[in-house]
Amino acid sequence: MSGGAAGPRLPGLDADAWAVIRAGLAEDLGPSGDVTSQALIPEGAPGRAHLLAREPLVVCGLSVAAAVFRHLDPDAVFVPRAQDGDHCGGERHVLAEVSGDLRALLAGERLALNLLQRLSGIATFTARFVAEVQGTHVRLVDTRKTTPGLRTLEKYAVRVGGAHNHRMGLFDGVLIKDNHLAVCGSVGQAVGRARARCHSLLRIQVEVESLRQLEEAAAAGADAVLLDNMGIPEIRACVAWAREKAPDLLLEASGGVRLDNVRAIAEAGVHQVSAGALVHQARWVDVSMDIQATGAAAT
C-alpha cells in the first residue's frame, strides 16, 4: 500500500494532466474548431473573463484551467484570485481573471469549467469527510474508484480537500483482495506467496472479513489489513485483538463509508479509513465564466 503524496503539489502539471487537456480540447473542437466563434468573433480579437464561484466550495484546479487557456493561446494571461485549497463563500466569488485571444477564451471555456467544477467538487466533498473525523487522528484515504483518465487529477483534488491518497494504481502497492484469496485458497497462503515474491519495500496489505482472517494475516506476516465491510462491533474486536497481539499491524476500515458513519468508524480505533465516496459520490460544484470582448471586438 502506498501512502500517497504528502501534499497537493500539482500546479506544475504532469504528463497525465496535459493528456487530459489535449484529449478534452480535441473532443470539443473536433476537426473544424469552434465554428460559432469563427463565425461571430474577428480573428485576433482580444477578450477578458472572470471565473466565478457561485456557491461555497473548496477551490481546486486553477492551474489546470490556466493550462487549458494557455494551450489555446500561449500569450493568455491567467491571474488567480484564489489558491487551490481556499474555502470560498460563493456569491460570485472571483477565482481568477484571464485575458487573451477571445476565440481561445471561448474555445477553452467549457473544458476549463468542467475540470474546475469536477475537481473543486471532490475537494469540497473530501473536506466535509475530513471535518467529520477531526480529532480522531485517523488517516482518511481514497481508493482506485476514479474516473478513467482522470485519476491523477482526482487524487490531487482529494489531497487538496485534506485527505490522503491510497495506491495510485496496481503498480505501487500489494493489496490482496477477495478475488485474489479465491485463487490462492487462504489469507495465509496469499500473504506468504506475496512476501516471498514481492520487493521488500512494498507494503503487503490483505483484505479480511473476520477476526479469524485477521489473525491469519498477522501470523503470515502482513504489514496491513483492510477490514472490509465490517460493522462497528466487529471493527472494535479486531482493533482490541491487534493492539494486544499485533501492535505494529496497520488497520484500515473500508466499505460502505459515508458522511453519516465515517466518524463512528474512525472512533472504533483503526489507523485509517478508505472511502471511494470521496471521488465517486462528489457532485460538481457551480463555477461559471463571465466573458467580455475588449477593444474593437466589443463594438
Buried (B, 14 or more C-beta within 10 A) or exposed (E): BBBBBEEBEBBEBEEBBEEBBEEBBEEBBEEEEBEEBEEEBEEEBBBBBBBBBBBBBBBBBBBBBBBBBBBBBEEBEBEBBBBBBBEBEBEEBBBBBBBBBBBBBBBBBBBBBBBBBBBBBBBBBBBBBBEBBEEBEBBBBBBBBBEEEBBBBBBBBBBBBBBBBBBBEEEEBBBBEEEBBEEBEEBBBBBBBBBEEEEEEBBBBBBBBBBEBBBBBBBBEBBBBBBBEBEEEBBBBBBEBBEEEBEEBBBBBBBBBEBEEBBEBBBBBBBBBBBBBBBBBBEBBBBBBEBEBEEEBEE
